[in-house]
Amino acid sequence: MGDGAGSGRGRIFLRSLLFLLLAGPPAPRPAGGQLRYAVPEELEHGAFVANLGEDLGLDVSTLSARRFRIVSRAGARQHLEVNLENGILFVNERIDREEVCEAGGTCLLHLQLLVESPLELYRVEVEVLDINDHAPTFPWQEYVLEVAESAVLGARFPLESAQDPDVGTNSVHTYRLSPNGYFSLEVQTRSDASKFAELVLERALDREQQRTHRVLLTALDGGVPERSGTAHILVMVLDANDNVPAFDQPSYGVSLPEDAPAGTLVIQLNATDLDEGPNGEIEYSFSGHAPPRVRELFHIEPQSGQVLLKGALDYERASLHELYVQAKDRGPSAVAVHCRVLVHLLDVNDNAPEVTLTSVSTPVLEDAPPGTVIAVISVLDPDSGDNGRVSCEVSPDVPFELRSSFRNYYTLVTTQALDREVVPEYNVSITARDMGSPALLTHSTLTIPVSDVNDNAPRFLQPSYSVYVMENNAPGASICSVSALDPDCQQNAYLSYSIADGHIHGMPVGTYVSINSDSGHMYALRSLDYEQIRSFQIQVQAQDAGFPPLSANVTVHIFVLDQNDNAPVIVSPMMRNGSMATELVPRSARPGYLVGTVSAVDADAGLNSRLSYQLLQATDFTLFSVAPDTGELRTLRSFLEQDATRQQLVVQVRDGGQPALSATVSLLLSVVETMPQTLSDFSEFSLPPETSSSSPLTLYLLVSLGSISFTFLLAILILTAIRCRGERRSHQGDSCSPPRCHCCPGSRPSSDGLKTSNLTAQPPTGTTAATCLDMPGGGPPGYCYKVCLGPESAQSDFMFLKPCSPPRNNEKDPGKWSQPSQHLQVSNQIKQPNMDWLPPSTQRPALKRYQIWRCGNRGRGWKGDVGLG
């Protein structure tokens, strides 16, 4: 047994350390643009290999943050590792060169180094240097060599060769034979530089003198220190079988495809023996030192010498198999002869490419610029030649492409801008195809989700909203709902609604409406009044929760719909102090005689403000009638003797709403023979106290109307005086003399002056001049009416008075004027007209004002000033 067979692992380490001390530290050697180091095998864990951080020019402090690492195949043993604190490449586990590299020659470890941020890839080769850690060994500790006694001097007997897994000078270098008197040893070198020993007969053998001879064969390697192995050879002297088999050639070579099936004939060996009989019958077998792997793959027919394939071959595992075959005859003192068969495997494209995702950076932002690295992909095909050359591509319908950085390494990058709202996720199909025939390919799918960026502003479903709200709505009621969409996702699509700041009639918009920030439902915060506000608009904003946030605005038009919530208000005649409105009617009045006009206003609009008049109660319905549109009260027939002298009427004013609202006014008409100058007092017809009371708003309205009326009256008097003075100059001798026509107050004596009503209002611009009608022949004086119309009076829906009444013979005392003393009365239970209800100028009826003066001596009537806008 060799002196190194029982050595411990400690002695191997000492030899490795001695090798490092003699050889010096490994220095990086460039090899094809990459770093290359050399390290002896069998180093302990943690042994220094190289300083990668210094050799690659990397900042050692950032190695950990940049995830500096060695990329290895799945399931592969990690012999080397990198210390991220100092960038040193060290031995992670013991390296047995004979295990890592089964075949001889240079043993290289290929390392792929990857560092991120930015992504960089390095290739490093580490050569595992052989150390003399194996001693030569023989197949048997002792074997028998049979030598015929007839062997001639100088006969050579090949001995079993010793095997040493080491390579180079560490393999078997020479043999030595223990001293003896019969044999010497001669070392031969084969064509592959391997050594084998031959025993040379130096002295004739004599079986009768000595049947056996024992010698010690020692095999020595060329390592430092030198290691050796021994075998005991027992030489048995036989009777003469003086011919040994002989092969055609000492070494054979054959090529075999790796996909050859079991049973394939590898080679037909042929050895010959000149002897006859059993001494010439040859048997073939593997030599004793054939490795187990060879015995698993191949089989030798003992009789025929055929070498057959027994197992499955794999070119990627071993491309060459070396078979040692011996031939031996069956005669006595048979001598085995040896030959070597080299089986070269031919590569077959039997391995599809392997696609490995080394580093994946997902998800990718949708605003990532073109050229952004998504993943690093490594492609490996263990086949050789064209069978191992691989091309890689992605499907053409995705915005990605592959760029080759190193051989069999690709980076997947973007080629254009991404849009998550269009494609939220990509399934990238990666196809790796080799160059073999037929070509093999591998499909791999990489799912790349696209993360959202807040690049879309909210969008309302409608460009604007129109909302119709009935007035007198309940505060807090929902009036409408707005909705917006945001194609982004997660918080970028979470929307909140708000109302932009603004004012409505001087009040903040927040006092009118509110909005639910989550749902977009809008609520009215107050009860709306059509007569105060008819429409308004607000700006609603929808804003997402992205960064920076994006928003959109929409205009909401809110229209208030009218509701019949205002009853008509009678403005003429107006009752005062709880008494009825009174009027005198001459008994001589003819049918169609105009007694007066009932005027009312309604703060509503449209049909809700269209008024109609009707006679609700009367002492005698056959005597009076009310015009339903104008409210004019006229006589239907002449008075009879039996008619009551006091006629009590109740006139109702009704609007056109649903349900309709109404107001009534009570009139007391006194039928007199002659028209007195002053009106009688009808205090006995007092109304109930509750109807005569007036609200403060009514009082304020009356005071305002009185002030305005006084101002208008003063202007009218001045204008009338100026006009009458001009008429007096231009109409000298006219038939309308002052005693006959009383349109011009200045032409009468002060004692018979015109008495005007206390409700006189200034006529608007554009009124017509007074029209005087006179009865010839000394009849009763005519009536003079002054009609004041607005510029748009032709468009009015209301007709209150006719411009001028025909002359009547119902005045008995032309020398006296009646004293107007009628009163207007409005119930405090009716809502006062709101002047803010007026529609726009293009929609509302023209304002009409009628001012009536009765210019007769004894006639009297109401003077009304009614305005509708």
KEKEDREN-737727 format. One record per residue (C-alpha): x, y, z. Coordinates in steps of 0.2 Angstrom, whole numbers, padded with zeros to 4 digits, always signed. Example, Ala and Ser with C-alpha at 12.3 -4.5 7.8 and 13.67 -1.06 7.14 Angstrom:
! KEKEDREN-737727
+0062-0022+0039;+0068-0005+0036;
***
This chain:
! KEKEDREN-737727
+0000+0000+0000;+0006+0018-0004;+0012+0029+0010;-0001+0042+0006;-0016+0030+0006;-0020+0033+0024;-0016+0051+0025;-0029+0062+0034;-0036+0078+0027;-0024+0088+0037;-0009+0082+0027;-0019+0087+0011;-0021+0104+0018;-0003+0106+0022;+0002+0101+0005;-0010+0114-0003;-0003+0127+0009;+0014+0123+0003;+0009+0124-0015;+0002+0141-0012;+0018+0147-0003;+0028+0141-0017;+0017+0147-0032;+0012+0164-0024;-0005+0172-0023;-0016+0169-0038;-0016+0184-0050;-0030+0189-0062;-0026+0185-0079;-0036+0192-0093;-0043+0179-0104;-0054+0185-0119;-0059+0201-0110;-0063+0193-0094;-0053+0189-0077;-0045+0173-0074;-0038+0166-0058;-0030+0150-0053;-0033+0141-0036;-0026+0124-0030;-0039+0111-0026;-0043+0105-0008;-0042+0122+0000;-0051+0124+0016;-0067+0134+0018;-0063+0153+0018;-0047+0151+0008;-0043+0167-0002;-0045+0166-0020;-0045+0184-0027;-0050+0202-0023;-0064+0205-0035;-0069+0222-0029;-0051+0228-0032;-0049+0219-0049;-0066+0224-0056;-0064+0242-0050;-0080+0241-0039;-0084+0251-0023;-0083+0239-0009;-0095+0249+0002;-0109+0247-0011;-0108+0229-0015;-0121+0224-0003;-0133+0237-0008;-0130+0233-0027;-0133+0214-0023;-0116+0209-0029;-0118+0190-0031;-0112+0174-0041;-0126+0168-0053;-0126+0149-0054;-0137+0136-0061;-0151+0129-0051;-0145+0114-0041;-0126+0117-0045;-0114+0117-0031;-0107+0133-0025;-0088+0130-0024;-0084+0149-0023;-0092+0163-0014;-0090+0182-0013;-0088+0192+0004;-0099+0207+0001;-0090+0217+0015;-0073+0217+0006;-0076+0210-0011;-0065+0195-0009;-0068+0179-0018;-0066+0164-0006;-0068+0145-0006;-0085+0141+0000;-0082+0122+0000;-0068+0110-0004;-0064+0108-0022;-0060+0091-0028;-0053+0093-0046;-0055+0075-0050;-0073+0076-0045;-0077+0093-0054;-0068+0088-0070;-0069+0070-0074;-0059+0072-0090;-0041+0077-0090;-0034+0093-0096;-0037+0111-0089;-0051+0112-0076;-0060+0128-0076;-0074+0135-0066;-0085+0148-0075;-0092+0161-0064;-0106+0174-0069;-0105+0189-0058;-0120+0201-0057;-0121+0218-0049;-0137+0229-0050;-0141+0248-0049;-0135+0249-0063;-0135+0232-0070;-0118+0225-0074;-0112+0207-0078;-0095+0200-0077;-0087+0184-0082;-0073+0176-0072;-0064+0160-0075;-0056+0151-0060;-0043+0137-0065;-0042+0123-0052;-0024+0118-0051;-0020+0100-0047;-0011+0095-0031;-0003+0079-0028;-0017+0073-0017;-0018+0055-0024;-0006+0042-0023;-0004+0029-0038;-0015+0014-0035;-0015-0004-0043;-0031-0013-0046;-0026-0027-0034;-0014-0027-0019;-0007-0043-0026;-0009-0052-0042;-0002-0068-0050;+0009-0068-0065;+0010-0085-0074;+0027-0087-0084;+0031-0102-0094;+0047-0109-0089;+0051-0110-0108;+0051-0091-0108;+0067-0085-0116;+0078-0072-0109;+0073-0055-0112;+0055-0060-0113;+0043-0046-0108;+0028-0047-0097;+0017-0032-0097;+0011-0028-0079;-0005-0020-0073;-0003-0001-0074;-0005+0010-0058;-0018+0024-0059;-0017+0041-0052;-0032+0053-0054;-0020+0067-0053;-0013+0075-0069;+0003+0081-0076;+0018+0078-0066;+0007+0073-0051;+0002+0057-0061;+0011+0041-0062;+0029+0045-0067;+0039+0029-0065;+0039+0011-0058;+0052+0002-0047;+0054-0017-0044;+0061-0024-0029;+0079-0033-0031;+0078-0051-0037;+0089-0062-0047;+0077-0066-0061;+0068-0051-0067;+0071-0033-0071;+0059-0019-0074;+0057-0008-0090;+0046+0007-0090;+0037+0011-0107;+0028+0026-0113;+0012+0025-0123;+0007+0038-0136;-0004+0047-0124;+0012+0049-0112;+0005+0037-0100;+0018+0025-0092;+0017+0006-0090;+0029-0007-0084;+0035-0023-0091;+0043-0037-0082;+0059-0043-0092;+0066-0060-0089;+0084-0059-0085;+0088-0077-0080;+0080-0093-0086;+0067-0100-0075;+0067-0118-0069;+0050-0123-0062;+0058-0138-0054;+0070-0127-0044;+0058-0113-0039;+0040-0114-0043;+0036-0096-0038;+0044-0079-0037;+0038-0064-0027;+0043-0046-0031;+0037-0029-0026;+0031-0017-0039;+0031+0001-0034;+0023+0015-0044;+0029+0033-0040;+0021+0050-0046;+0031+0066-0050;+0023+0077-0037;+0031+0086-0023;+0032+0077-0011;+0033+0061-0021;+0019+0049-0018;+0019+0030-0022;+0009+0014-0022;+0014-0004-0022;+0008-0021-0028;+0014-0038-0024;+0017-0049-0039;+0017-0067-0037;+0026-0075-0052;+0021-0093-0055;+0032-0103-0067;+0021-0114-0079;+0024-0126-0091;+0027-0119-0109;+0013-0111-0118;+0025-0100-0127;+0014-0090-0138;+0003-0076-0132;-0011-0067-0140;-0008-0052-0150;-0020-0038-0155;-0020-0031-0173;-0015-0014-0165;-0011-0008-0148;-0024+0006-0148;-0041+0008-0157;-0051+0023-0160;-0070+0024-0164;-0083+0037-0165;-0101+0035-0159;-0116+0046-0159;-0122+0050-0141;-0140+0044-0145;-0135+0027-0151;-0147+0014-0143;-0141+0000-0132;-0134-0015-0141;-0125-0005-0154;-0109-0013-0159;-0095-0001-0154;-0080-0011-0161;-0075-0028-0166;-0058-0033-0158;-0047-0046-0165;-0032-0054-0156;-0023-0069-0163;-0013-0083-0154;-0002-0095-0164;-0004-0109-0152;-0017-0122-0155;-0030-0130-0144;-0034-0121-0128;-0018-0112-0129;-0024-0103-0145;-0042-0100-0139;-0043-0082-0134;-0055-0074-0121;-0058-0055-0121;-0062-0045-0105;-0060-0028-0097;-0044-0026-0088;-0045-0025-0070;-0043-0006-0069;-0058-0002-0080;-0068+0011-0071;-0086+0007-0066;-0093+0020-0077;-0085+0010-0092;-0092-0006-0086;-0110+0002-0085;-0109+0008-0103;-0100-0005-0112;-0100-0024-0113;-0087-0036-0121;-0092-0053-0128;-0079-0065-0121;-0078-0076-0136;-0081-0064-0151;-0072-0049-0144;-0087-0037-0149;-0088-0022-0139;-0107-0018-0137;-0116-0002-0130;-0124-0006-0114;-0130+0010-0107;-0136+0028-0112;-0122+0039-0118;-0122+0058-0114;-0110+0069-0123;-0112+0083-0111;-0106+0072-0097;-0091+0065-0105;-0086+0066-0124;-0073+0053-0123;-0073+0035-0115;-0057+0025-0113;-0058+0006-0113;-0044-0005-0108;-0047-0023-0115;-0036-0038-0112;-0035-0054-0122;-0030-0071-0114;-0029-0088-0121;-0035-0104-0112;-0018-0113-0112;-0008-0115-0097;+0003-0101-0092;-0009-0090-0102;-0003-0072-0103;-0015-0058-0105;-0011-0044-0118;-0019-0027-0117;-0026-0014-0129;-0035+0003-0127;-0051+0008-0136;-0055+0026-0137;-0073+0029-0140;-0076+0047-0146;-0094+0053-0144;-0103+0063-0157;-0114+0077-0151;-0132+0076-0155;-0145+0090-0153;-0154+0082-0139;-0154+0096-0127;-0167+0111-0129;-0161+0128-0123;-0163+0132-0105;-0170+0150-0102;-0167+0157-0084;-0173+0174-0078;-0158+0180-0068;-0165+0196-0062;-0183+0203-0065;-0188+0221-0061;-0207+0221-0060;-0219+0229-0060;-0214+0243-0072;-0220+0260-0071;-0231+0265-0086;-0221+0281-0088;-0204+0272-0089;-0194+0278-0104;-0190+0267-0119;-0174+0257-0115;-0179+0253-0097;-0171+0236-0092;-0185+0224-0086;-0176+0208-0084;-0159+0199-0087;-0161+0183-0096;-0148+0169-0098;-0150+0155-0111;-0139+0139-0110;-0138+0124-0121;-0126+0111-0116;-0124+0104-0133;-0109+0109-0143;-0105+0117-0160;-0121+0123-0169;-0131+0113-0157;-0126+0124-0143;-0128+0140-0152;-0144+0149-0147;-0154+0164-0153;-0167+0172-0142;-0182+0182-0147;-0198+0189-0140;-0216+0190-0148;-0217+0205-0160;-0234+0212-0153;-0227+0218-0137;-0217+0234-0133;-0201+0225-0128;-0186+0219-0136;-0170+0208-0131;-0153+0215-0132;-0138+0204-0131;-0125+0210-0118;-0114+0194-0117;-0114+0178-0125;-0130+0169-0120;-0136+0183-0109;-0149+0195-0114;-0158+0211-0107;-0176+0213-0109;-0180+0232-0112;-0195+0243-0117;-0196+0250-0134;-0210+0263-0132;-0220+0271-0119;-0232+0260-0109;-0250+0264-0105;-0258+0255-0091;-0276+0261-0096;-0274+0252-0112;-0264+0236-0107;-0262+0233-0089;-0252+0218-0090;-0241+0210-0103;-0237+0191-0106;-0221+0192-0115;-0217+0175-0124;-0198+0172-0125;-0192+0159-0138;-0175+0152-0137;-0170+0142-0152;-0153+0133-0156;-0145+0131-0173;-0145+0112-0173;-0154+0101-0186;-0168+0099-0182;-0168+0114-0171;-0175+0113-0153;-0183+0128-0145;-0190+0133-0128;-0204+0144-0124;-0205+0154-0108;-0218+0167-0103;-0214+0182-0092;-0228+0191-0085;-0225+0210-0083;-0238+0220-0074;-0238+0239-0078;-0240+0250-0062;-0251+0265-0063;-0246+0283-0064;-0258+0297-0061;-0258+0303-0079;-0277+0304-0082;-0288+0318-0075;-0306+0314-0070;-0319+0315-0083;-0337+0319-0079;-0350+0309-0088;-0359+0324-0095;-0351+0341-0101;-0364+0350-0090;-0379+0346-0079;-0396+0354-0079;-0406+0352-0063;-0424+0357-0060;-0429+0360-0042;-0447+0364-0037;-0447+0379-0025;-0451+0377-0007;-0441+0361-0007;-0436+0353+0010;-0419+0358+0016;-0407+0344+0015;-0416+0335+0001;-0406+0328-0013;-0407+0337-0029;-0396+0328-0041;-0380+0318-0042;-0364+0321-0053;-0352+0307-0057;-0335+0307-0065;-0323+0293-0070;-0305+0291-0069;-0296+0277-0079;-0282+0276-0067;-0282+0263-0053;-0281+0263-0034;-0278+0279-0026;-0276+0288-0043;-0294+0284-0047;-0301+0288-0030;-0312+0304-0033;-0318+0317-0021;-0331+0330-0026;-0332+0348-0020;-0340+0364-0024;-0330+0378-0030;-0331+0395-0020;-0343+0407-0026;-0358+0418-0022;-0376+0418-0026;-0385+0434-0023;-0371+0440-0012;-0372+0424-0001;-0358+0410-0002;-0363+0396-0013;-0360+0384+0002;-0376+0391+0010;-0387+0385-0004;-0380+0368-0009;-0368+0355-0002;-0361+0339-0010;-0356+0322-0004;-0337+0321-0007;-0338+0302-0010;-0354+0299-0020;-0356+0316-0028;-0374+0318-0022;-0379+0336-0020;-0391+0343-0007;-0401+0359-0005;-0397+0367+0011;-0411+0379+0011;-0428+0380+0004;-0428+0389-0013;-0440+0403-0018;-0444+0405-0036;-0449+0423-0033;-0432+0427-0026;-0421+0417-0037;-0425+0408-0053;-0409+0400-0058;-0391+0399-0053;-0375+0389-0057;-0361+0381-0047;-0345+0373-0052;-0342+0356-0046;-0324+0349-0045;-0319+0331-0045;-0301+0328-0039;-0292+0311-0038;-0280+0306-0024;-0264+0304-0035;-0248+0314-0033;-0249+0327-0040;-0268+0327-0040;-0278+0330-0056;-0295+0337-0056;-0309+0342-0068;-0324+0354-0067;-0341+0354-0073;-0355+0367-0072;-0371+0363-0064;-0386+0374-0069;-0400+0374-0056;-0417+0380-0061;-0430+0384-0048;-0448+0379-0054;-0462+0389-0049;-0475+0383-0037;-0492+0391-0035;-0488+0397-0017;-0493+0415-0019;-0512+0420-0019;-0517+0435-0029;-0516+0452-0020;-0529+0465-0023;-0521+0482-0026;-0537+0491-0031;-0548+0495-0023;-0539+0493-0006;-0549+0492+0010;-0544+0502+0025;-0548+0501+0043;-0558+0486+0041;-0572+0494+0030;-0578+0490+0013;-0573+0499-0003;-0588+0510-0007;-0594+0518-0023;-0608+0529-0029;-0618+0524-0044;-0631+0536-0052;-0648+0528-0054;-0648+0535-0072;-0633+0524-0077;-0636+0515-0093;-0631+0496-0097;-0612+0495-0099;-0609+0509-0087;-0591+0507-0080;-0593+0507-0061;-0574+0503-0058;-0560+0491-0060;-0554+0478-0048;-0535+0476-0050;-0524+0462-0043;-0506+0455-0044;-0499+0438-0041;-0480+0435-0037;-0480+0419-0046;-0476+0416-0065;-0484+0408-0080;-0501+0401-0077;-0499+0403-0059;-0500+0422-0061;-0513+0422-0075;-0528+0430-0066;-0547+0429-0069;-0561+0439-0061;-0578+0434-0056;-0593+0440-0046;-0594+0429-0031;-0608+0437-0022;-0620+0451-0026;-0637+0458-0020;-0643+0456-0037;-0633+0446-0050;-0644+0454-0064;-0638+0471-0061;-0619+0470-0062;-0605+0460-0071;-0586+0458-0069;-0575+0456-0085;-0565+0440-0082;-0549+0447-0089;-0549+0465-0085;-0559+0465-0069;-0570+0480-0075;-0586+0481-0065;-0601+0487-0077;-0620+0488-0076;-0630+0475-0085;-0646+0484-0086;-0653+0501-0080;-0659+0503-0062;-0677+0500-0058;-0687+0508-0044;-0688+0492-0035;-0669+0490-0035;-0661+0492-0018;-0651+0507-0016;-0637+0498-0008;-0629+0484-0018;-0616+0473-0009;-0604+0464-0021;-0590+0451-0018;-0577+0450-0032;-0566+0435-0032;-0548+0435-0041;-0542+0417-0045;-0525+0413-0052;-0522+0399-0065;-0512+0387-0054;-0515+0370-0048;-0523+0371-0035;-0529+0388-0039;-0527+0402-0026;-0539+0416-0024;-0543+0433-0015;-0559+0442-0013;-0564+0460-0011;-0580+0467-0004;-0588+0482-0013;-0603+0493-0007;-0612+0502-0021;-0624+0515-0017;-0637+0520-0030;-0640+0539-0029;-0651+0551-0038;-0637+0564-0039;-0619+0562-0037;-0614+0570-0020;-0597+0579-0019;-0591+0569-0004;-0593+0551-0001;-0604+0545+0013;-0597+0535+0027;-0601+0516+0027;-0593+0513+0044;-0608+0501+0048;-0601+0489+0035;-0585+0485+0045;-0576+0469+0041;-0570+0458+0055;-0555+0464+0064;-0544+0450+0059;-0546+0455+0040;-0542+0473+0043;-0526+0471+0052;-0511+0473+0041;-0494+0466+0042;-0478+0477+0044;-0473+0472+0027;-0489+0479+0020;-0487+0495+0030;-0469+0497+0023;-0476+0494+0005;-0490+0507+0007;-0478+0520+0014;-0466+0516-0001;-0480+0517-0014;-0486+0533-0006;-0469+0542-0007;-0467+0537-0025;-0485+0542-0029;-0483+0559-0022;-0467+0561-0032;-0476+0556-0048;-0491+0567-0044;-0480+0582-0041;-0472+0579-0058;-0488+0576-0067;-0495+0592-0060;-0481+0602-0066;-0481+0594-0083;-0500+0597-0084;-0499+0615-0080;-0486+0618-0093;-0496+0609-0106;-0512+0617-0102;-0504+0634-0103;-0498+0630-0121;-0515+0623-0125;-0523+0639-0119;-0512+0649-0130;-0515+0639-0146;-0534+0635-0144;-0542+0652-0141;-0560+0650-0145;-0560+0631-0145;-0576+0622-0142;-0568+0613-0127;-0569+0629-0115;-0564+0628-0097;-0582+0627-0091;-0586+0612-0103;-0570+0602-0102;-0561+0600-0086;-0546+0591-0092;-0536+0606-0088;-0537+0610-0070;-0531+0627-0072;-0546+0633-0082;-0558+0630-0068;-0561+0641-0052;-0552+0634-0037;-0569+0631-0029;-0573+0618-0042;-0555+0611-0044;-0552+0593-0049;-0551+0582-0034;-0538+0567-0037;-0537+0551-0028;-0523+0548-0016;-0517+0533-0026;-0511+0544-0041;-0494+0537-0048;-0483+0546-0060;-0486+0540-0078;-0472+0532-0087;-0463+0539-0102;-0473+0537-0118;-0491+0540-0110;-0504+0547-0121;-0512+0564-0120;-0528+0567-0111;-0544+0564-0122;-0558+0576-0119;-0576+0572-0125;-0590+0585-0124;-0608+0583-0126;-0616+0597-0137;-0632+0606-0132;-0628+0609-0114;-0629+0591-0109;-0619+0584-0095;-0601+0586-0096;-0590+0573-0104;-0578+0562-0095;-0559+0565-0098;-0548+0549-0096;-0529+0550-0095;-0522+0533-0100;-0504+0530-0095;-0496+0515-0104;-0479+0508-0104;-0468+0506-0120;-0472+0487-0121;-0491+0489-0117;-0496+0480-0133;-0488+0464-0126;-0497+0463-0110;-0508+0449-0105;-0518+0460-0094;-0531+0473-0098;-0537+0484-0084;-0545+0499-0091;-0551+0506-0108;-0542+0521-0113;-0558+0532-0114;-0576+0529-0109;-0590+0535-0120;-0599+0550-0113;-0614+0546-0101;-0629+0555-0096;-0628+0549-0078;-0622+0566-0070;-0636+0576-0062;-0626+0590-0054;-0612+0596-0066;-0608+0610-0054;-0601+0599-0041;-0587+0587-0040;-0587+0572-0029;-0574+0570-0016;-0565+0553-0019;-0562+0544-0003;-0561+0526-0008;-0549+0515+0002;-0538+0500-0003;-0538+0485+0009;-0526+0470+0009;-0528+0455+0021;-0513+0452+0031;-0515+0433+0028;-0510+0435+0010;-0492+0435+0005;-0486+0452-0002;-0480+0452-0020;-0462+0450-0021;-0454+0462-0034;-0439+0450-0037;-0451+0438-0046;-0451+0448-0062;-0445+0438-0077;-0432+0444-0089;-0437+0458-0101;-0439+0446-0116;-0452+0435-0106;-0462+0446-0094;-0477+0455-0100;-0475+0474-0102;-0478+0485-0087;-0495+0494-0089;-0501+0508-0079;-0518+0515-0080;-0522+0532-0072;-0539+0538-0074;-0547+0554-0071;-0565+0558-0072;-0566+0575-0078;-0585+0577-0076;-0593+0589-0063;-0603+0576-0053;-0595+0560-0059;-0582+0551-0048;-0573+0534-0049;-0558+0524-0043;-0541+0530-0049;-0530+0515-0050;-0511+0513-0052;-0507+0494-0056;-0490+0488-0062;-0486+0471-0068;-0468+0467-0073;
***
